[in-house]
Amino acid sequence: MTRTLHCDGRPSLRTYCLAPTSLFVLLSILVIGRPAVASAAAKPDGSIGGLTVKFVDVKGVKTRYYDAGQGDVIVMIHGGFTAGSSTANVFSRNIPGLAKRFRVIAPDRLGCGLTGNPSDQEYGTAAQVEFMYQFIQTLKLGRVHLVGHSAGGAIAFYLAAEHPEIVRTLTVLGVGPQSSGVNNGPTKMDLSKCPDQNVYEGLRCRVEALGWLPTTFDPEYWEADQLMATQPKSREARAQVTAAAQANPQAAQASGYRDRLLDRAKNGGVPMPILLVAGKQDVLDWRKDEPTSMLRGELAFFDTVGAKNPKVQMIIFNEGGHFMYREHPEQFNGDLLGFIDFWEHAK
């Protein structure tokens, strides 16, 4: 079991004409801050960064995805709440560089972005995992290098545990499927100034709070994000997920699903090379009462997947938050390619 701790060498401490208009409009701009609807600059398909969107039917669900490059396949799974402020666009800074060597596939998850909602209104973890498996089968991708971020990292891990035969390497970005209660207290995630999470501005505020650098996101990203998150089907999905959470009959089942697959990993049932990538300043894994992050969730997951798998490594980005791969795209791409290359040649 190998722990490779890698930082970029920078200090860990964060250095911390308007045209004439009516007074009413001016005050509205100052109070609201951002328009309530997406900018006209946002493309109808939500694409950003010069990337080209494709759509495919996956078991009756119209699925939006990016497909760039040629060669062995990397599948990238975004995180975030279902139908919240997260889509395949989160990988827009990584796809072009990775596509120079690989075929990179990045879909919107079930009910997210412009991917459709399931007819049975089932958005739970097991359904998300099955949908991603069916997506890979529909595109006939074969064995893939699987990359998942946060909640998408959990989906990637569960998929690798359920179907190890299709996963060449597994990379989990951000805490992912950590054991519950690892931090044993509140984290530095502060949503006190955010609007309600049932409105788009609340969803955006939460995502912004997870970034570390002021350059984590740009206007083009938010324009496309708002366009997709405010679609009628997205509002419907959020309402269905909220209703299911309030009823809460599946909470114990979801926990049991997670625990079963974590136990499988502890016993060597997830044998492929695994890379864990963390941001040292990720507020989700930084306890509120600690001056510096101890990465308790990341290390707990490391110990789980590395219990009987010697092919496990960890990279920690200094000056990196929950979206460390967007904040340091070239370095992340280089580290991911180096990891894949090493284990492909080590066989």
C-alpha positions as CSV (number, residue, x, y, z in Angstrom):
1,M,0.0,0.0,0.0
2,T,1.7,3.2,-1.2
3,R,0.9,6.7,-0.2
4,T,2.3,9.2,-2.6
5,L,1.8,12.7,-1.2
6,H,2.5,15.4,-3.9
7,C,2.1,19.1,-3.7
8,D,2.9,21.8,-6.2
9,G,5.4,23.5,-3.9
10,R,3.6,26.7,-3.3
11,P,2.8,28.0,0.2
12,S,-0.3,26.4,1.7
13,L,-1.6,29.6,3.2
14,R,-4.1,31.5,1.0
15,T,-3.2,35.1,0.4
16,Y,-6.2,36.0,1.2
17,C,-19.5,52.2,-16.8
18,L,-22.7,51.7,-16.3
19,A,-25.0,53.5,-18.8
20,P,-27.5,56.0,-17.5
21,T,-30.5,54.2,-16.1
22,S,-33.2,54.6,-13.6
23,L,-32.6,54.4,-9.8
24,F,-34.9,51.4,-9.7
25,V,-32.9,49.4,-12.2
26,L,-29.6,50.4,-10.6
27,L,-30.7,49.3,-7.2
28,S,-32.0,46.0,-8.7
29,I,-28.7,45.3,-10.2
30,L,-26.9,46.0,-6.9
31,V,-29.3,43.9,-4.8
32,I,-29.8,41.0,-7.1
33,G,-26.2,40.9,-8.3
34,R,-26.8,38.4,-11.1
35,P,-29.7,38.1,-13.7
36,A,-32.4,35.6,-12.9
37,V,-32.2,34.0,-16.4
38,A,-29.3,32.7,-18.3
39,S,-27.4,35.0,-20.6
40,A,-28.2,34.8,-24.3
41,A,-24.5,34.0,-24.9
42,A,-25.1,30.5,-23.5
43,K,-25.4,27.9,-26.2
44,P,-28.6,25.9,-26.4
45,D,-26.6,22.6,-25.9
46,G,-24.8,24.0,-22.9
47,S,-21.3,23.5,-24.4
48,I,-18.4,25.6,-23.3
49,G,-14.6,25.8,-24.0
50,G,-15.0,25.2,-27.7
51,L,-16.1,21.6,-27.0
52,T,-18.7,19.7,-29.1
53,V,-21.7,18.1,-27.5
54,K,-23.3,14.8,-28.6
55,F,-26.4,13.0,-27.5
56,V,-27.2,9.3,-27.3
57,D,-30.2,7.3,-26.1
58,V,-29.4,5.2,-23.1
59,K,-32.3,2.9,-22.3
60,G,-34.8,5.5,-23.3
61,V,-33.0,8.5,-21.6
62,K,-31.6,11.2,-23.9
63,T,-28.0,11.6,-22.7
64,R,-25.7,14.6,-23.3
65,Y,-22.0,14.0,-23.4
66,Y,-18.6,15.2,-24.7
67,D,-16.6,13.0,-26.9
68,A,-13.1,14.2,-27.9
69,G,-9.9,12.5,-29.1
70,Q,-9.0,9.0,-30.1
71,G,-7.4,5.9,-28.6
72,D,-8.0,4.3,-25.2
73,V,-11.0,5.6,-23.4
74,I,-11.2,7.8,-20.3
75,V,-14.7,8.3,-18.9
76,M,-15.2,11.3,-16.6
77,I,-18.1,11.4,-14.2
78,H,-19.0,14.8,-12.6
79,G,-20.2,15.2,-9.1
80,G,-22.8,17.5,-7.5
81,F,-26.5,17.1,-6.6
82,T,-28.8,15.5,-9.1
83,A,-30.1,18.3,-11.4
84,G,-28.0,20.7,-9.4
85,S,-25.2,23.0,-10.4
86,S,-22.9,20.4,-11.9
87,T,-22.5,18.8,-15.3
88,A,-19.9,17.4,-17.6
89,N,-18.8,21.1,-18.1
90,V,-16.8,20.9,-14.9
91,F,-14.2,19.0,-16.9
92,S,-14.0,21.6,-19.7
93,R,-10.4,22.6,-18.8
94,N,-9.2,19.0,-18.8
95,I,-10.8,17.4,-21.8
96,P,-8.7,19.2,-24.5
97,G,-5.4,18.2,-23.0
98,L,-6.3,14.7,-22.2
99,A,-7.9,14.3,-25.7
100,K,-4.4,14.7,-27.2
101,R,-3.6,11.1,-26.0
102,F,-7.0,9.5,-25.3
103,R,-10.6,9.4,-26.3
104,V,-12.3,11.4,-23.5
105,I,-16.0,10.8,-22.8
106,A,-17.8,13.0,-20.2
107,P,-21.5,12.6,-19.8
108,D,-24.1,14.5,-17.8
109,R,-25.3,12.1,-15.2
110,L,-28.9,10.8,-15.0
111,G,-31.2,13.8,-14.5
112,C,-28.3,16.3,-14.6
113,G,-27.4,18.9,-17.2
114,L,-29.3,18.2,-20.4
115,T,-29.5,14.4,-19.8
116,G,-33.1,13.3,-19.4
117,N,-34.9,12.2,-16.3
118,P,-35.7,8.5,-15.7
119,S,-39.4,7.5,-16.3
120,D,-39.5,5.7,-12.9
121,Q,-38.3,8.8,-11.1
122,E,-35.4,6.7,-9.6
123,Y,-32.3,8.9,-9.0
124,G,-30.7,7.0,-6.2
125,T,-27.1,5.9,-6.1
126,A,-27.7,2.4,-7.5
127,A,-29.7,3.8,-10.3
128,Q,-26.9,6.3,-11.1
129,V,-24.4,3.5,-11.2
130,E,-26.5,1.3,-13.5
131,F,-27.2,4.3,-15.8
132,M,-23.4,4.9,-16.1
133,Y,-22.8,1.2,-16.8
134,Q,-25.5,1.3,-19.5
135,F,-24.0,4.4,-21.0
136,I,-20.6,2.7,-21.4
137,Q,-22.3,-0.3,-22.9
138,T,-24.4,1.7,-25.3
139,L,-21.3,3.5,-26.7
140,K,-19.5,0.1,-26.8
141,L,-16.5,1.6,-25.0
142,G,-15.1,-1.7,-23.7
143,R,-12.6,-1.4,-20.8
144,V,-12.1,2.2,-19.7
145,H,-10.1,4.4,-17.4
146,L,-12.7,5.7,-15.0
147,V,-12.5,9.2,-13.4
148,G,-15.1,10.5,-11.0
149,H,-15.4,13.7,-8.9
150,S,-17.0,13.9,-5.5
151,A,-20.5,12.3,-5.8
152,G,-19.4,11.2,-9.2
153,G,-16.3,9.7,-7.6
154,A,-18.6,7.6,-5.4
155,I,-20.5,6.5,-8.6
156,A,-17.1,5.6,-10.3
157,F,-16.0,3.6,-7.3
158,Y,-19.3,1.7,-7.0
159,L,-19.2,1.0,-10.7
160,A,-15.7,-0.3,-10.4
161,A,-16.7,-2.5,-7.5
162,E,-19.8,-3.8,-9.3
163,H,-18.1,-4.2,-12.7
164,P,-14.4,-4.5,-12.3
165,E,-14.1,-6.2,-15.7
166,I,-14.7,-2.9,-17.5
167,V,-12.4,-0.7,-15.5
168,R,-8.7,-0.5,-16.4
169,T,-7.9,2.2,-13.8
170,L,-10.0,4.1,-11.3
171,T,-9.4,7.8,-10.3
172,V,-11.4,9.4,-7.5
173,L,-11.3,13.2,-7.1
174,G,-12.4,14.8,-3.9
175,V,-13.7,12.8,-0.9
176,G,-16.0,10.5,-2.8
177,P,-17.5,7.5,-1.0
178,Q,-16.0,8.2,2.4
179,S,-17.2,6.4,5.5
180,S,-19.9,8.3,7.3
181,G,-18.8,10.4,10.3
182,V,-15.2,10.6,9.4
183,N,-14.8,14.2,10.3
184,N,-16.8,13.9,13.5
185,G,-18.0,17.4,13.4
186,P,-18.9,20.3,11.1
187,T,-16.6,21.2,8.3
188,K,-15.5,24.6,7.0
189,M,-18.2,24.4,4.3
190,D,-20.1,27.7,5.1
191,L,-23.5,28.2,3.4
192,S,-24.7,30.8,5.8
193,K,-24.7,33.5,3.2
194,C,-26.2,31.3,0.4
195,P,-29.8,31.5,-0.7
196,D,-32.0,28.4,-0.3
197,Q,-30.7,25.3,-2.2
198,N,-34.1,25.0,-3.9
199,V,-33.3,28.0,-6.2
200,Y,-30.5,28.2,-8.7
201,E,-28.6,31.0,-6.9
202,G,-28.4,28.8,-3.8
203,L,-27.0,25.9,-5.9
204,R,-24.4,28.2,-7.5
205,C,-23.4,29.7,-4.2
206,R,-22.7,26.2,-2.8
207,V,-20.5,25.3,-5.7
208,E,-18.6,28.6,-5.5
209,A,-18.0,28.0,-1.8
210,L,-16.3,24.7,-2.7
211,G,-13.7,26.3,-5.0
212,W,-10.4,27.7,-3.6
213,L,-9.1,30.0,-6.3
214,P,-10.9,33.0,-7.7
215,T,-10.3,31.5,-11.1
216,T,-12.0,28.2,-10.5
217,F,-15.0,29.2,-12.6
218,D,-15.6,31.8,-15.3
219,P,-18.7,33.6,-16.7
220,E,-19.0,31.2,-19.6
221,Y,-19.2,28.3,-17.2
222,W,-22.0,29.9,-15.2
223,E,-24.0,31.0,-18.2
224,A,-24.2,27.5,-19.5
225,D,-24.7,26.1,-16.0
226,Q,-27.7,28.3,-15.3
227,L,-29.2,27.5,-18.7
228,M,-29.2,23.8,-18.0
229,A,-30.1,24.0,-14.2
230,T,-33.2,26.1,-14.9
231,Q,-34.7,23.8,-17.6
232,P,-38.2,22.5,-16.7
233,K,-36.9,18.9,-16.6
234,S,-34.1,20.0,-14.2
235,R,-36.7,21.7,-11.9
236,E,-38.8,18.5,-12.1
237,A,-35.9,16.3,-11.2
238,R,-34.9,18.4,-8.2
239,A,-38.5,18.3,-7.0
240,Q,-38.6,14.6,-7.3
241,V,-35.3,14.1,-5.5
242,T,-36.4,16.5,-2.7
243,A,-39.6,14.6,-2.3
244,A,-37.8,11.3,-2.1
245,A,-35.4,12.6,0.5
246,Q,-38.2,13.9,2.6
247,A,-39.9,10.6,2.5
248,N,-36.5,9.0,3.3
249,P,-37.4,5.4,2.9
250,Q,-34.2,4.6,1.0
251,A,-31.7,6.2,3.4
252,A,-30.8,2.9,5.1
253,Q,-30.7,1.1,1.8
254,A,-28.3,3.6,0.3
255,S,-26.0,3.3,3.3
256,G,-26.1,-0.5,3.1
257,Y,-25.2,-0.3,-0.6
258,R,-22.2,1.9,0.2
259,D,-21.1,-0.2,3.1
260,R,-21.3,-3.4,1.1
261,L,-19.1,-2.1,-1.6
262,L,-16.6,-0.5,0.8
263,D,-16.3,-4.0,2.5
264,R,-15.8,-5.5,-1.0
265,A,-12.9,-3.1,-1.5
266,K,-11.4,-3.9,2.0
267,N,-11.3,-7.5,1.0
268,G,-9.6,-7.0,-2.3
269,G,-12.6,-6.9,-4.6
270,V,-11.6,-3.7,-6.3
271,P,-8.2,-4.8,-7.7
272,M,-7.5,-2.3,-10.4
273,P,-4.9,0.6,-10.0
274,I,-6.5,3.4,-8.0
275,L,-5.5,7.0,-7.8
276,L,-7.0,9.4,-5.2
277,V,-6.6,13.1,-5.8
278,A,-7.3,15.7,-3.1
279,G,-7.2,19.4,-2.7
280,K,-5.4,20.4,0.5
281,Q,-7.9,23.2,1.1
282,D,-11.0,21.3,0.2
283,V,-13.6,22.6,2.8
284,L,-15.6,19.4,2.6
285,D,-12.8,17.5,4.1
286,W,-11.5,20.2,6.5
287,R,-13.0,20.2,10.0
288,K,-14.1,23.6,11.2
289,D,-12.1,23.4,14.4
290,E,-8.8,22.5,12.7
291,P,-6.3,25.2,11.4
292,T,-5.3,23.0,8.5
293,S,-7.1,20.2,6.8
294,M,-6.2,16.7,7.9
295,L,-7.9,15.1,4.9
296,R,-9.6,12.6,7.2
297,G,-12.1,11.5,4.7
298,E,-9.5,11.1,1.9
299,L,-7.2,9.1,4.1
300,A,-10.0,6.9,5.5
301,F,-11.0,6.0,1.9
302,F,-7.3,5.4,1.1
303,D,-7.1,2.9,3.9
304,T,-10.2,1.2,2.7
305,V,-9.3,0.7,-1.0
306,G,-5.6,0.1,-0.1
307,A,-6.2,-2.5,2.6
308,K,-5.5,-5.4,0.1
309,N,-4.6,-3.5,-3.1
310,P,-1.0,-2.4,-3.4
311,K,-1.8,-0.4,-6.5
312,V,-3.2,2.6,-4.7
313,Q,-1.7,6.1,-4.8
314,M,-2.7,9.6,-3.6
315,I,-1.8,13.0,-4.9
316,I,-2.5,16.2,-2.9
317,F,-2.7,19.6,-4.6
318,N,-1.7,22.5,-2.5
319,E,-3.7,25.7,-3.1
320,G,-6.5,23.4,-4.3
321,G,-10.1,23.1,-3.2
322,H,-12.8,20.7,-4.1
323,F,-12.2,21.4,-7.8
324,M,-8.4,21.0,-7.8
325,Y,-8.5,19.5,-11.3
326,R,-10.0,22.7,-12.7
327,E,-7.8,24.9,-10.6
328,H,-4.6,23.2,-11.8
329,P,-5.7,21.5,-15.1
330,E,-2.3,21.0,-16.7
331,Q,-0.7,19.6,-13.6
332,F,-3.7,17.3,-13.0
333,N,-3.7,16.1,-16.6
334,G,0.0,15.3,-16.4
335,D,-0.4,13.4,-13.1
336,L,-3.4,11.4,-14.4
337,L,-1.5,10.5,-17.7
338,G,1.6,9.5,-15.7
339,F,-0.5,7.3,-13.4
340,I,-2.2,5.6,-16.4
341,D,1.0,5.2,-18.3
342,F,2.9,3.7,-15.3
343,W,0.2,1.0,-14.7
344,E,-0.3,0.2,-18.3
345,H,3.4,-0.5,-18.7
346,A,3.7,-2.2,-15.4
347,K,1.5,-5.1,-16.5
